[in-house]
Amino acid sequence: MTIRYIPDLAQQIYGCIGEDIAYVGYPSESREGSCIRVCGMSFALSAKSYNQDGAWEFVRTFLTEDFQRDELYGVNGSSLPVRRDIFDERTQIATTQEGYCFINGEFKPVPPMTQEQIDKAVDFIEDLHNMAFEDDVVMNIIFEEAKSFFHGQRTAEDVAGLIQNRVQLYLSEGV
């Protein structure tokens, strides 16, 4: 599950999942649990840049209150803000915001989250320290092999075994 906007968790809890979320984690080689993905933009500033002041000023605009609240994250919160004041503001919205989710062809009302639910989600987010990664080769292996399951040609177990074998072979090649 991806957390982009804390109030959206209410839709998962009360709608899609139908019960409180257990933040278990994301499989990783280090077995450290979940990961964070930086979506959309990443910045690197060279120490050899002839215009470091201008580069820092450009990056700074993405961290301003206005940009964090209105431009990038907007009303619907396409990503979690990195400014703590805006992040806290967004979490408190979840204690009052009611909404709806669309399940089985109908809209289902979604109540606000409890402070306990919010605290659990925030604790989980604050504990993230692994960066997510994507490998196009691995993703293509998954997509290729999954087709046979969805076409009824193989069982989920068979497909999982094929994916595991192909990914292991790819990784052992040291790519």
C-alpha positions as CSV (number, residue, x, y, z in Angstrom):
1,M,0.0,0.0,0.0
2,T,1.2,3.5,-0.7
3,I,0.5,6.3,1.7
4,R,0.3,9.6,-0.1
5,Y,-2.2,11.4,2.0
6,I,-3.0,10.5,5.6
7,P,-6.8,11.1,5.3
8,D,-6.8,8.5,2.4
9,L,-5.9,5.8,5.0
10,A,-9.5,6.1,6.3
11,Q,-10.6,4.8,2.9
12,Q,-8.3,1.8,3.3
13,I,-9.3,1.1,6.9
14,Y,-13.0,1.5,6.6
15,G,-13.5,0.7,3.0
16,C,-11.1,-1.5,1.1
17,I,-9.7,-3.5,4.0
18,G,-12.6,-3.0,6.4
19,E,-10.5,-3.1,9.5
20,D,-7.5,-1.4,11.1
21,I,-4.2,-1.7,9.2
22,A,-1.3,-3.7,10.5
23,Y,1.8,-1.9,9.3
24,V,4.0,-5.0,8.8
25,G,6.5,-3.9,6.3
26,Y,7.9,-4.4,2.9
27,P,10.2,-7.3,2.1
28,S,13.8,-6.3,1.8
29,E,17.2,-7.9,1.7
30,S,18.1,-6.4,5.1
31,R,14.8,-7.5,6.6
32,E,14.4,-4.0,7.9
33,G,10.8,-3.6,6.8
34,S,9.2,-0.9,4.8
35,C,10.6,1.6,2.4
36,I,10.0,5.1,1.2
37,R,9.8,6.0,-2.4
38,V,10.7,9.4,-3.7
39,C,8.2,10.1,-6.4
40,G,8.4,12.6,-9.2
41,M,11.5,14.6,-8.5
42,S,15.0,14.2,-7.1
43,F,17.7,16.8,-7.0
44,A,21.4,16.7,-7.0
45,L,23.6,19.7,-6.6
46,S,27.2,19.5,-7.8
47,A,29.9,21.0,-5.7
48,K,31.5,22.1,-8.9
49,S,28.5,24.1,-10.1
50,Y,29.2,27.6,-11.1
51,N,25.8,28.7,-9.8
52,Q,25.3,27.0,-6.4
53,D,23.4,29.9,-4.9
54,G,20.9,29.7,-7.8
55,A,20.7,25.9,-7.6
56,W,20.0,26.1,-3.9
57,E,17.4,28.8,-4.4
58,F,15.6,26.6,-7.0
59,V,15.6,23.6,-4.6
60,R,14.4,25.8,-1.7
61,T,11.2,26.7,-3.6
62,F,10.1,23.1,-3.3
63,L,10.4,23.3,0.5
64,T,8.5,26.5,1.0
65,E,5.2,26.4,2.9
66,D,3.2,27.5,-0.2
67,F,4.6,24.9,-2.5
68,Q,4.3,22.1,0.1
69,R,0.7,23.0,0.9
70,D,-0.7,24.1,-2.5
71,E,1.4,23.4,-5.5
72,L,2.9,19.9,-5.3
73,Y,0.8,18.4,-2.7
74,G,-2.5,20.2,-3.3
75,V,-5.8,19.7,-1.7
76,N,-5.9,16.0,-2.5
77,G,-2.3,15.4,-1.3
78,S,-0.5,13.6,-4.1
79,S,2.5,13.0,-1.8
80,L,3.4,13.3,1.8
81,P,4.8,16.7,2.6
82,V,8.4,16.9,3.9
83,R,7.8,20.0,6.0
84,R,6.7,18.9,9.5
85,D,4.2,21.7,10.0
86,I,2.4,20.8,6.8
87,F,2.6,17.1,7.5
88,D,1.1,17.6,11.0
89,E,-1.6,19.8,9.5
90,R,-2.5,17.0,7.0
91,T,-2.7,14.4,9.8
92,Q,-5.1,16.5,11.8
93,I,-7.4,16.8,8.7
94,A,-7.8,13.1,8.9
95,T,-9.4,13.4,12.4
96,T,-12.3,15.5,11.0
97,Q,-12.5,14.6,7.3
98,E,-15.4,12.3,6.3
99,G,-15.4,10.8,2.9
100,Y,-16.5,8.0,0.7
101,C,-15.0,5.1,-1.1
102,F,-16.3,3.2,-4.1
103,I,-16.6,-0.6,-3.3
104,N,-18.6,-3.2,-5.2
105,G,-20.3,-0.7,-7.4
106,E,-21.5,1.6,-4.6
107,F,-20.2,4.5,-2.5
108,K,-19.6,3.6,1.1
109,P,-19.3,6.4,3.8
110,V,-15.9,6.7,5.5
111,P,-15.7,8.2,9.0
112,P,-12.7,10.3,10.1
113,M,-9.7,8.4,11.6
114,T,-9.2,8.2,15.3
115,Q,-6.1,9.8,16.8
116,E,-4.8,6.3,17.7
117,Q,-5.0,5.3,14.0
118,I,-3.2,8.4,13.0
119,D,-0.5,8.0,15.6
120,K,0.1,4.4,14.4
121,A,0.4,5.6,10.8
122,V,2.7,8.5,11.7
123,D,4.9,6.2,13.9
124,F,5.2,3.9,10.9
125,I,6.1,6.7,8.5
126,E,8.7,8.2,10.9
127,D,10.4,4.8,11.2
128,L,11.0,4.5,7.4
129,H,14.7,4.5,6.4
130,N,15.0,2.3,3.4
131,M,14.7,3.7,-0.1
132,A,12.5,1.8,-2.6
133,F,14.0,0.8,-5.9
134,E,12.6,-0.5,-9.1
135,D,14.4,-2.7,-11.5
136,D,12.9,-2.8,-15.0
137,V,14.2,-6.3,-15.7
138,V,12.6,-7.7,-12.6
139,M,9.4,-5.9,-13.3
140,N,9.3,-7.3,-16.9
141,I,9.9,-10.8,-15.5
142,I,6.9,-10.4,-13.2
143,F,4.7,-9.0,-16.0
144,E,5.7,-11.7,-18.4
145,E,5.2,-14.7,-16.1
146,A,2.0,-13.3,-14.5
147,K,0.2,-13.4,-17.8
148,S,0.0,-17.2,-17.7
149,F,-1.7,-17.1,-14.3
150,F,-4.2,-14.5,-15.4
151,H,-4.9,-16.5,-18.6
152,G,-5.6,-19.6,-16.5
153,Q,-2.6,-21.5,-17.9
154,R,-0.6,-21.8,-14.6
155,T,-1.3,-21.8,-10.9
156,A,-0.2,-18.9,-8.7
157,E,2.3,-21.2,-7.1
158,D,3.8,-22.2,-10.4
159,V,4.1,-18.6,-11.6
160,A,5.6,-17.5,-8.3
161,G,8.2,-20.3,-8.7
162,L,9.0,-19.2,-12.2
163,I,9.4,-15.6,-11.2
164,Q,11.6,-16.6,-8.3
165,N,13.9,-18.7,-10.5
166,R,14.2,-16.1,-13.2
167,V,14.8,-13.2,-10.8
168,Q,17.4,-15.3,-8.8
169,L,19.2,-16.1,-12.1
170,Y,19.2,-12.4,-13.1
171,L,20.5,-11.4,-9.7
172,S,23.2,-14.1,-9.6
173,E,24.5,-12.7,-12.9
174,G,25.6,-9.7,-10.9
175,V,23.7,-7.1,-12.9
